[in-house]
Amino acid sequence: MDDRYTSRPRGRQREAERNDARLLRAAGEVFAELGWDAPVSAIARRAGIGMGSLYRRYPSKELLAQRLRIAGMEQLVAQARTALAEEPEPWAAFARFLREAVSAQGAGEALLPLVGGRIPATDEIRAAAARLRASLDDLVGGAHRAGVLRTDFTSADIPLLLEHLTTRMPTTTDRATALHLRYLDLVLAGLRTSAADTPASLHGPAPHWTELSELWNAPE
């Protein structure tokens, strides 16, 4: 097909994708700074996008937050699948995934304290959550089978662990990331095991994926 008839739609699509990426990044930052009550206008200003463009893409704050959640889960799935595909050892894949997930959070934009329980799940959110669970099951299952990860740590522990490890701190992004990774190293040291190890029991039962869903989603 003649490029004269295809370049303009592709150009508009690329611009829309760039705008969407800016909006999601701005929404994460603004929610982290101001909480759920942050005005949508603040998100538009941070993204450098007009209110009309924002509302055409996301008619409500709830829809924007839902998309932010889905994008976050999709990123974690991609990081998990890449680690599994590129790392020959189960522990290396597990540790790489956690380091990349923590690093990607930067200065800390954990969403659960901000939007958890405020918006209902959608079919798209449920599908993304199922893909995330499957990828984390593969990571944890491989490490368990290799005998390098304590057996009372489950895949459902990972989302909450990441929330704890990426808390927002009043410092630069680089320093916050360095601190997050420092504490991740301590966590990894406590999680790794071998046949000779007898780690102490963890306090309380492990979370379940149903419990995570209840934490995130408003009742329907």
Phi and psi in degrees as GROMACS dihedral restraints (atoms count N, CA, C in turn):
[ dihedral_restraints ]
;  ai    aj    ak    al  type     phi  dphi    fc
    3     4     5     6     1   -60.4    20    10
    4     5     6     7     1   129.8    20    10
    6     7     8     9     1   -60.2    20    10
    7     8     9    10     1   -22.8    20    10
    9    10    11    12     1   -61.7    20    10
   10    11    12    13     1   -26.2    20    10
   12    13    14    15     1   -98.4    20    10
   13    14    15    16     1    -6.0    20    10
   15    16    17    18     1  -118.1    20    10
   16    17    18    19     1   -23.9    20    10
   18    19    20    21     1   -67.6    20    10
   19    20    21    22     1   -36.9    20    10
   21    22    23    24     1   -67.3    20    10
   22    23    24    25     1   -47.8    20    10
   24    25    26    27     1   -60.2    20    10
   25    26    27    28     1   -40.9    20    10
   27    28    29    30     1   -63.8    20    10
   28    29    30    31     1   -38.7    20    10
   30    31    32    33     1   -63.3    20    10
   31    32    33    34     1   -42.0    20    10
   33    34    35    36     1   -65.3    20    10
   34    35    36    37     1   -38.1    20    10
   36    37    38    39     1   -65.6    20    10
   37    38    39    40     1   -42.7    20    10
   39    40    41    42     1   -63.1    20    10
   40    41    42    43     1   -40.2    20    10
   42    43    44    45     1   -64.6    20    10
   43    44    45    46     1   -41.4    20    10
   45    46    47    48     1   -63.0    20    10
   46    47    48    49     1   -40.0    20    10
   48    49    50    51     1   -65.3    20    10
   49    50    51    52     1   -40.1    20    10
   51    52    53    54     1   -65.3    20    10
   52    53    54    55     1   -42.6    20    10
   54    55    56    57     1   -61.5    20    10
   55    56    57    58     1   -40.9    20    10
   57    58    59    60     1   -65.2    20    10
   58    59    60    61     1   -41.8    20    10
   60    61    62    63     1   -63.1    20    10
   61    62    63    64     1   -40.6    20    10
   63    64    65    66     1   -65.5    20    10
   64    65    66    67     1   -40.0    20    10
   66    67    68    69     1   -63.1    20    10
   67    68    69    70     1   -45.4    20    10
   69    70    71    72     1   -66.7    20    10
   70    71    72    73     1   -40.1    20    10
   72    73    74    75     1   -64.1    20    10
   73    74    75    76     1   -44.7    20    10
   75    76    77    78     1   -64.5    20    10
   76    77    78    79     1   -40.6    20    10
   78    79    80    81     1   -62.2    20    10
   79    80    81    82     1   -43.4    20    10
   81    82    83    84     1   -61.1    20    10
   82    83    84    85     1   -42.3    20    10
   84    85    86    87     1   -67.1    20    10
   85    86    87    88     1   -45.5    20    10
   87    88    89    90     1   -68.9    20    10
   88    89    90    91     1   -43.0    20    10
   90    91    92    93     1   -59.8    20    10
   91    92    93    94     1   -40.8    20    10
   93    94    95    96     1   -64.0    20    10
   94    95    96    97     1   -36.6    20    10
   96    97    98    99     1   -81.7    20    10
   97    98    99   100     1   -40.5    20    10
   99   100   101   102     1  -113.8    20    10
  100   101   102   103     1    -9.5    20    10
  102   103   104   105     1    83.5    20    10
  103   104   105   106     1  -176.8    20    10
  105   106   107   108     1   -62.1    20    10
  106   107   108   109     1   -27.9    20    10
  108   109   110   111     1   -78.7    20    10
  109   110   111   112     1     3.0    20    10
  111   112   113   114     1   -58.1    20    10
  112   113   114   115     1   135.3    20    10
  114   115   116   117     1   -70.4    20    10
  115   116   117   118     1   144.9    20    10
  117   118   119   120     1   -61.1    20    10
  118   119   120   121     1   -29.7    20    10
  120   121   122   123     1   -60.7    20    10
  121   122   123   124     1   -33.3    20    10
  123   124   125   126     1   -66.6    20    10
  124   125   126   127     1   -35.7    20    10
  126   127   128   129     1   -67.4    20    10
  127   128   129   130     1   -44.2    20    10
  129   130   131   132     1   -61.1    20    10
  130   131   132   133     1   -44.9    20    10
  132   133   134   135     1   -61.5    20    10
  133   134   135   136     1   -44.4    20    10
  135   136   137   138     1   -61.6    20    10
  136   137   138   139     1   -37.2    20    10
  138   139   140   141     1   -81.2    20    10
  139   140   141   142     1   -13.1    20    10
  141   142   143   144     1    69.7    20    10
  142   143   144   145     1    34.8    20    10
  144   145   146   147     1  -126.0    20    10
  145   146   147   148     1   141.8    20    10
  147   148   149   150     1   -69.2    20    10
  148   149   150   151     1   156.1    20    10
  150   151   152   153     1   -61.9    20    10
  151   152   153   154     1   -35.2    20    10
  153   154   155   156     1   -62.0    20    10
  154   155   156   157     1   -42.9    20    10
  156   157   158   159     1   -64.8    20    10
  157   158   159   160     1   -39.5    20    10
  159   160   161   162     1   -64.0    20    10
  160   161   162   163     1   -47.5    20    10
  162   163   164   165     1   -70.2    20    10
  163   164   165   166     1   -27.0    20    10
  165   166   167   168     1   -66.2    20    10
  166   167   168   169     1   -34.1    20    10
  168   169   170   171     1   -85.1    20    10
  169   170   171   172     1   -42.3    20    10
  171   172   173   174     1  -134.3    20    10
  172   173   174   175     1    97.2    20    10
  174   175   176   177     1   -65.2    20    10
  175   176   177   178     1   -13.4    20    10
  177   178   179   180     1  -146.1    20    10
  178   179   180   181     1   160.6    20    10
  180   181   182   183     1   -62.0    20    10
  181   182   183   184     1   -35.7    20    10
  183   184   185   186     1   -62.5    20    10
  184   185   186   187     1   -42.6    20    10
  186   187   188   189     1   -66.2    20    10
  187   188   189   190     1   -37.4    20    10
  189   190   191   192     1   -63.9    20    10
  190   191   192   193     1   -43.9    20    10
  192   193   194   195     1   -64.7    20    10
  193   194   195   196     1   -37.9    20    10
  195   196   197   198     1   -62.3    20    10
  196   197   198   199     1   -43.0    20    10
  198   199   200   201     1   -66.2    20    10
  199   200   201   202     1   -36.0    20    10
  201   202   203   204     1   -62.3    20    10
  202   203   204   205     1   -42.8    20    10
  204   205   206   207     1   -62.1    20    10
  205   206   207   208     1   -46.2    20    10
  207   208   209   210     1   -62.6    20    10
  208   209   210   211     1   -44.2    20    10
  210   211   212   213     1   -61.0    20    10
  211   212   213   214     1   -39.8    20    10
  213   214   215   216     1   -63.4    20    10
  214   215   216   217     1   -42.7    20    10
  216   217   218   219     1   -67.0    20    10
  217   218   219   220     1   -39.9    20    10
  219   220   221   222     1   -62.5    20    10
  220   221   222   223     1   -38.2    20    10
  222   223   224   225     1   -65.0    20    10
  223   224   225   226     1   -42.4    20    10
  225   226   227   228     1   -64.4    20    10
  226   227   228   229     1   -40.1    20    10
  228   229   230   231     1   -60.7    20    10
  229   230   231   232     1   -45.8    20    10
  231   232   233   234     1   -62.5    20    10
  232   233   234   235     1   -41.1    20    10
  234   235   236   237     1   -65.2    20    10
  235   236   237   238     1   -40.9    20    10
  237   238   239   240     1   -65.7    20    10
  238   239   240   241     1   -45.1    20    10
  240   241   242   243     1   -65.9    20    10
  241   242   243   244     1   -38.2    20    10
  243   244   245   246     1   -65.0    20    10
  244   245   246   247     1   -44.3    20    10
  246   247   248   249     1   -61.6    20    10
  247   248   249   250     1   -42.7    20    10
  249   250   251   252     1   -65.5    20    10
  250   251   252   253     1   -36.8    20    10
  252   253   254   255     1   -76.5    20    10
  253   254   255   256     1   -31.8    20    10
  255   256   257   258     1  -102.9    20    10
  256   257   258   259     1   -16.1    20    10
  258   259   260   261     1  -103.6    20    10
  259   260   261   262     1   124.1    20    10
  261   262   263   264     1   -74.4    20    10
  262   263   264   265     1   -22.7    20    10
  264   265   266   267     1  -106.7    20    10
  265   266   267   268     1   137.0    20    10
  267   268   269   270     1   -57.2    20    10
  268   269   270   271     1   -41.2    20    10
  270   271   272   273     1   -66.1    20    10
  271   272   273   274     1   -40.5    20    10
  273   274   275   276     1   -60.8    20    10
  274   275   276   277     1   -40.3    20    10
  276   277   278   279     1   -65.8    20    10
  277   278   279   280     1   -43.9    20    10
  279   280   281   282     1   -62.3    20    10
  280   281   282   283     1   -49.2    20    10
  282   283   284   285     1   -67.4    20    10
  283   284   285   286     1   -39.9    20    10
  285   286   287   288     1   -61.7    20    10
  286   287   288   289     1   -44.9    20    10
  288   289   290   291     1   -57.5    20    10
  289   290   291   292     1   -48.2    20    10
  291   292   293   294     1   -63.5    20    10
  292   293   294   295     1   -41.6    20    10
  294   295   296   297     1   -64.0    20    10
  295   296   297   298     1   -42.5    20    10
  297   298   299   300     1   -68.9    20    10
  298   299   300   301     1   -38.0    20    10
  300   301   302   303     1   -65.9    20    10
  301   302   303   304     1   -41.9    20    10
  303   304   305   306     1   -67.0    20    10
  304   305   306   307     1   -43.7    20    10
  306   307   308   309     1   -61.8    20    10
  307   308   309   310     1   -37.4    20    10
  309   310   311   312     1   -67.3    20    10
  310   311   312   313     1   -20.3    20    10
  312   313   314   315     1   -78.6    20    10
  313   314   315   316     1   -11.5    20    10
  315   316   317   318     1    59.1    20    10
  316   317   318   319     1  -128.3    20    10
  318   319   320   321     1   -75.9    20    10
  319   320   321   322     1    -2.5    20    10
  321   322   323   324     1   108.0    20    10
  322   323   324   325     1   103.7    20    10
  324   325   326   327     1  -131.1    20    10
  325   326   327   328     1    43.2    20    10
  327   328   329   330     1   -59.7    20    10
  328   329   330   331     1   127.6    20    10
  330   331   332   333     1   -90.0    20    10
  331   332   333   334     1   -27.1    20    10
  333   334   335   336     1   -54.5    20    10
  334   335   336   337     1   -45.9    20    10
  336   337   338   339     1   -65.6    20    10
  337   338   339   340     1   -18.9    20    10
  339   340   341   342     1   -94.3    20    10
  340   341   342   343     1   -43.4    20    10
  342   343   344   345     1  -119.9    20    10
  343   344   345   346     1    -5.1    20    10
  345   346   347   348     1   -58.6    20    10
  346   347   348   349     1   129.6    20    10
  348   349   350   351     1    79.1    20    10
  349   350   351   352     1     1.9    20    10
  351   352   353   354     1   -98.4    20    10
  352   353   354   355     1   -24.4    20    10
  354   355   356   357     1  -128.3    20    10
  355   356   357   358     1   144.6    20    10
  357   358   359   360     1   -76.9    20    10
  358   359   360   361     1   159.0    20    10
  360   361   362   363     1   -73.7    20    10
  361   362   363   364     1   147.7    20    10
  363   364   365   366     1  -114.4    20    10
  364   365   366   367     1   170.6    20    10
  366   367   368   369     1   -59.2    20    10
  367   368   369   370     1   -37.9    20    10
  369   370   371   372     1   -66.9    20    10
  370   371   372   373     1   -40.2    20    10
  372   373   374   375     1   -65.6    20    10
  373   374   375   376     1   -42.3    20    10
  375   376   377   378     1   -62.3    20    10
  376   377   378   379     1   -40.3    20    10
  378   379   380   381     1   -66.4    20    10
  379   380   381   382     1   -42.0    20    10
  381   382   383   384     1   -64.4    20    10
  382   383   384   385     1   -39.7    20    10
  384   385   386   387     1   -64.7    20    10
  385   386   387   388     1   -36.9    20    10
  387   388   389   390     1   -66.2    20    10
  388   389   390   391     1   -40.8    20    10
  390   391   392   393     1   -65.0    20    10
  391   392   393   394     1   -39.5    20    10
  393   394   395   396     1   -64.1    20    10
  394   395   396   397     1   -46.5    20    10
  396   397   398   399     1   -59.0    20    10
  397   398   399   400     1   -43.3    20    10
  399   400   401   402     1   -62.6    20    10
  400   401   402   403     1   -41.5    20    10
  402   403   404   405     1   -70.2    20    10
  403   404   405   406     1   -38.6    20    10
  405   406   407   408     1   -71.4    20    10
  406   407   408   409     1   -34.6    20    10
  408   409   410   411     1   -58.6    20    10
  409   410   411   412     1   -40.8    20    10
  411   412   413   414     1   -65.3    20    10
  412   413   414   415     1   -43.1    20    10
  414   415   416   417     1   -61.4    20    10
  415   416   417   418     1   -52.2    20    10
  417   418   419   420     1   -69.7    20    10
  418   419   420   421     1   -40.4    20    10
  420   421   422   423     1   -61.2    20    10
  421   422   423   424     1   -41.8    20    10
  423   424   425   426     1   -63.2    20    10
  424   425   426   427     1   -41.9    20    10
  426   427   428   429     1   -68.1    20    10
  427   428   429   430     1   -36.0    20    10
  429   430   431   432     1   -65.4    20    10
  430   431   432   433     1   -45.5    20    10
  432   433   434   435     1   -63.7    20    10
  433   434   435   436     1   -31.8    20    10
  435   436   437   438     1   -79.5    20    10
  436   437   438   439     1    -8.7    20    10
  438   439   440   441     1    73.9    20    10
  439   440   441   442     1    24.9    20    10
  441   442   443   444     1  -110.8    20    10
  442   443   444   445     1    -2.5    20    10
  444   445   446   447     1  -127.2    20    10
  445   446   447   448     1   132.1    20    10
  447   448   449   450     1   -54.3    20    10
  448   449   450   451     1   139.5    20    10
  450   451   452   453     1   -74.1    20    10
  451   452   453   454     1   -17.1    20    10
  453   454   455   456     1   -90.2    20    10
  454   455   456   457     1     6.8    20    10
  456   457   458   459     1   -95.2    20    10
  457   458   459   460     1   128.4    20    10
  459   460   461   462     1  -116.5    20    10
  460   461   462   463     1   167.8    20    10
  462   463   464   465     1   -62.6    20    10
  463   464   465   466     1   -30.3    20    10
  465   466   467   468     1   -71.1    20    10
  466   467   468   469     1   -15.9    20    10
  468   469   470   471     1   -70.4    20    10
  469   470   471   472     1   -26.8    20    10
  471   472   473   474     1   -64.2    20    10
  472   473   474   475     1   -49.1    20    10
  474   475   476   477     1   -57.7    20    10
  475   476   477   478     1   -41.6    20    10
  477   478   479   480     1   -72.3    20    10
  478   479   480   481     1   -34.7    20    10
  480   481   482   483     1   -60.6    20    10
  481   482   483   484     1   -43.5    20    10
  483   484   485   486     1   -64.2    20    10
  484   485   486   487     1   -37.4    20    10
  486   487   488   489     1   -60.2    20    10
  487   488   489   490     1   -43.4    20    10
  489   490   491   492     1   -67.9    20    10
  490   491   492   493     1   -38.7    20    10
  492   493   494   495     1   -79.8    20    10
  493   494   495   496     1   -11.0    20    10
  495   496   497   498     1  -119.1    20    10
  496   497   498   499     1    31.4    20    10
  498   499   500   501     1   -59.7    20    10
  499   500   501   502     1   145.5    20    10
  501   502   503   504     1   -72.4    20    10
  502   503   504   505     1   137.4    20    10
  504   505   506   507     1  -129.3    20    10
  505   506   507   508     1   145.9    20    10
  507   508   509   510     1   -79.6    20    10
  508   509   510   511     1    67.0    20    10
  510   511   512   513     1  -150.4    20    10
  511   512   513   514     1  -177.3    20    10
  513   514   515   516     1   -69.2    20    10
  514   515   516   517     1   159.8    20    10
  516   517   518   519     1   -59.4    20    10
  517   518   519   520     1   -44.1    20    10
  519   520   521   522     1   -62.8    20    10
  520   521   522   523     1   -43.0    20    10
  522   523   524   525     1   -68.7    20    10
  523   524   525   526     1   -40.4    20    10
  525   526   527   528     1   -61.1    20    10
  526   527   528   529     1   -43.4    20    10
  528   529   530   531     1   -62.6    20    10
  529   530   531   532     1   -42.0    20    10
  531   532   533   534     1   -61.1    20    10
  532   533   534   535     1   -42.0    20    10
  534   535   536   537     1   -67.4    20    10
  535   536   537   538     1   -42.6    20    10
  537   538   539   540     1   -57.8    20    10
  538   539   540   541     1   -43.7    20    10
  540   541   542   543     1   -69.0    20    10
  541   542   543   544     1   -33.5    20    10
  543   544   545   546     1   -59.8    20    10
  544   545   546   547     1   -47.2    20    10
  546   547   548   549     1   -73.4    20    10
  547   548   549   550     1   -27.4    20    10
  549   550   551   552     1   -63.4    20    10
  550   551   552   553     1   -40.1    20    10
  552   553   554   555     1   -58.0    20    10
  553   554   555   556     1   -40.4    20    10
  555   556   557   558     1   -65.1    20    10
  556   557   558   559     1   -40.4    20    10
  558   559   560   561     1   -63.9    20    10
  559   560   561   562     1   -45.5    20    10
  561   562   563   564     1   -60.7    20    10
  562   563   564   565     1   -38.4    20    10
  564   565   566   567     1   -61.7    20    10
  565   566   567   568     1   -34.6    20    10
  567   568   569   570     1   -79.0    20    10
  568   569   570   571     1   -21.7    20    10
  570   571   572   573     1   -88.9    20    10
  571   572   573   574     1   -28.3    20    10
  573   574   575   576     1   -74.9    20    10
  574   575   576   577     1   143.6    20    10
  576   577   578   579     1  -142.3    20    10
  577   578   579   580     1   172.3    20    10
  579   580   581   582     1  -145.0    20    10
  580   581   582   583     1   176.2    20    10
  582   583   584   585     1   -60.5    20    10
  583   584   585   586     1   -26.9    20    10
  585   586   587   588     1   -87.2    20    10
  586   587   588   589     1   -11.3    20    10
  588   589   590   591     1   -83.4    20    10
  589   590   591   592     1   147.4    20    10
  591   592   593   594     1  -132.7    20    10
  592   593   594   595     1    77.6    20    10
  594   595   596   597     1   -64.5    20    10
  595   596   597   598     1   150.2    20    10
  597   598   599   600     1   -65.9    20    10
  598   599   600   601     1   152.8    20    10
  600   601   602   603     1   -66.9    20    10
  601   602   603   604     1   144.7    20    10
  603   604   605   606     1   -76.0    20    10
  604   605   606   607     1   150.3    20    10
  606   607   608   609     1   -74.7    20    10
  607   608   609   610     1   126.2    20    10
  609   610   611   612     1    76.6    20    10
  610   611   612   613     1   165.2    20    10
  612   613   614   615     1   -75.3    20    10
  613   614   615   616     1   157.4    20    10
  615   616   617   618     1   -67.6    20    10
  616   617   618   619     1   151.4    20    10
  618   619   620   621     1   -68.3    20    10
  619   620   621   622     1   163.1    20    10
  621   622   623   624     1  -118.9    20    10
  622   623   624   625     1   154.4    20    10
  624   625   626   627     1   -61.2    20    10
  625   626   627   628     1   -30.8    20    10
  627   628   629   630     1   -63.7    20    10
  628   629   630   631     1   -39.3    20    10
  630   631   632   633     1   -64.8    20    10
  631   632   633   634     1   -40.0    20    10
  633   634   635   636     1   -61.6    20    10
  634   635   636   637     1   -41.9    20    10
  636   637   638   639     1   -60.7    20    10
  637   638   639   640     1   -40.6    20    10
  639   640   641   642     1   -67.9    20    10
  640   641   642   643     1   -33.0    20    10
  642   643   644   645     1   -66.4    20    10
  643   644   645   646     1   -39.2    20    10
  645   646   647   648     1   -81.6    20    10
  646   647   648   649     1   -41.1    20    10
  648   649   650   651     1  -104.2    20    10
  649   650   651   652     1   138.4    20    10
  651   652   653   654     1   -70.5    20    10
  652   653   654   655     1   149.0    20    10
  654   655   656   657     1   -60.0    20    10
  655   656   657   658     1   145.0    20    10
